[in-house]
Amino acid sequence: MTLSVNVFLTLDGVMQGPGGTDEDRSGGFERGGWLVPHSGPAMGQIVAGWFARADALLLGRSTYEMMQPYWEPAVDPDDAVAYALNNLTKYLVSSTLTDPTWNNTRLLTGDPLEAVAALRDHRGELQVHGSHQLARSLHDAGLVDEYRLLVFPVVVGAGKRLFETGSVPSGFQLLESETLDNGAVHLRLRPIPFTTAEIGPGSS
């Protein structure tokens, strides 16, 4: 099973609270809603395309609890995002939420990285959305096959970053890129081994 991480980012790499001022104030974050002034139809089409690829979802507790109240009542059958979130299997990584109520949620028990590695024996695509700590752990464990990023032309200066200090080094192969009219950039990246090289004498 292919594992993809699908995330909205600022230019300084922050993924926290893109959709609203009160979406995620943890750590004293006060710049939530930074995505909204830059949203538009093209962004919606890209995100719908992400979810259309999904066969199952993998979420951390905080993201799960933020998404459920908003998306559970959304029943429009033509909304690809709502359909995926309400009908696909959602694997939840949590040590504190023991009785999830959202339809088709399965709680992963034991070591989360071992549980995710076991899921990769299945077919299809397993998607992570948001879920900062989970995404970081999956990256460090080498379990991510593809990143799909929407990078927006804004700097917020603080907040949860996709790649924090101490992340395991990685290179990336660019699979696809697209610049939207609002200045956001859509990237598809495949992790590859990290390498370095020296600039030879006389190079400019």
Secondary structure, 3 states (H helix, E strand, C coil): CEEEEEEEEECCCECCCCCCCCCCCHHHCCCCCCCHHHCCHHHHHHHHHHHHHCCEEEEEHHHHHHHHHHHCCCCCCCCHHHHHHHHCEEEEECCCCCCCCCCCEEEECCCHHHHHHHHCCCCCEEEEECCHHHHHHHHHCCCCCEEEEEEECCCCCCCCECCCCCCCCCEEEEEEEEECCCCCEEEEEEEECCCCCCCCCCCC
